[in-house]
Every structure is written in C-alpha cells, then in structure tokens.
Amino acid sequence: MPEGPSILILKEEVQQFAGKTVIEVYGNSSIDFDRLKDKTILSFKTWGKHFLICFEDFTVKIHLMMFGTYRINEQKENAPRLHLGFSNGEINFYTCLVKILEGPVNQYYDWSEDVLNENWNPKKAKISLDKIPGEKICDAILDQNIFSGVGNIIKNEVLYRCFIHPESLVGKIPHEKIDELIAECSIYSFEFLYWKKKFELKKHWLAYSQKECKRCNLPLIKKPTGKKNRRSFFCTNCQQLHS
Ligand SMILES: [Zn+2]
C-alpha cells in the first residue's frame, strides 16, 4: 500500500506535466472525462495518500488505496481508471479511486495534518491525540486526520523507534513519549522518502516484516492489532505497554 512518501515521489515524477494541457482523457472510472479535456493542469499536490491534480476550478483526486499503481509514459495491459495524454507524454492510473472535487482545493484539505507538508503542525496532532485517550496508539497513528500520510510501515517503525508497544492506550503514554512519537512520524516519513528514492527502503526496516528485535536479539511478535486490525511487529521486551 502506498504511504505518503510514495505519493510525494509520484508528484515529483509528474512535474513534466505541470502547466500542460490535457489533450486526451479516458478510463473506466465514473468521472465526467469531458471536464478535463483541453484543460490545463495548474499544479499537482498531495495530502497524505491523496494525489491531487489541480485545474482552474476543480481538482481530480486520486486515491491509490491498497493496490493502486500508476505508469508514466507507458501503459499496463489492463485498462486504466484514468488516462491523461499530453503533447509530451502520458500518465495512467490503475486500481484506484478517482473523484472530482469542485472549487478551491483548500476547502477540502487541512495541510497542517500532513506529516510531509511544509505546514505540518505537531501541536495540532497533540491536541487531536488528547481527545482520544482510550484509543490504542496503533489505531491513532493510522488516523489520516491526525497523521495524514502515515501507513502501516511508518506506524511499525515509529513505534519501534520510540519503544512504545502498539496496543498502548493514547492517554496512558507519558507526554514526552507522545511528543517524541509525533515528531518521529514526520522525521521517519522524510527518511522513508529519502531511502525509497535510493531503492534501499527495506534494508532500513527495524521492525516492519522483521523476525528479530535487533536491540534485544529476541523474536518480534507479529499480529494484527487495534480496531483497524493492521499487522504490527513489536518486541514485548523493549517496547513498553502503557495501559
Ligand atoms: Zn527489543
């Protein structure tokens, strides 16, 4: 599943089409394709895992969900959800959600919630966490309205770095640990971005899909946790359960 940093890489890869006019548009999504034809792309934006193609009075939102993919200047065998053709190339999106957002894009998104955005606001995340003391941290950290862009890999790595057990209750975790965790969500996301661009992300994983805790030389527990039931990898020896 693409996490926030992967969507930021997509944004960098499509910069060749910023300011270009859409000369061909089709796909098997249900949006009104005529809206896009002969329109000029003003910019590309991201909010967490949302990829946004901004036109003058509307925005096309692409959500790659669990299995979404894209191709730039090439096509896959299956039909795209959305194909955009330009004088200098093409973008194709597959197995994703496509939606048109009418009007200014700023009315739909709070950029301060995105851990990779220049307007990311850790204080706001703290206020949001203070409102959900009974939630498990493994669910809270995946809440896209608190930590937009954080996915399951980032969740596992951040909790491991901060020595926090994924089933800890938000309200029971000491304040300084919460501050550290909030900071790491953004720091690790930028490291994820840096490593992914160098095609070496996996070798830096300390918890995600790992079998052993490198700090304790003990087996890591692997199990679905929280209401979201997403897979967690953790060490019961060095990751403290706050409950
Ligand atoms: Zn350990």
Residues whose N, C-alpha, C, O or C-beta is under 5 A from the ligand:
A	BS01	ZN	C213 R215 C216 C235 N237 C238
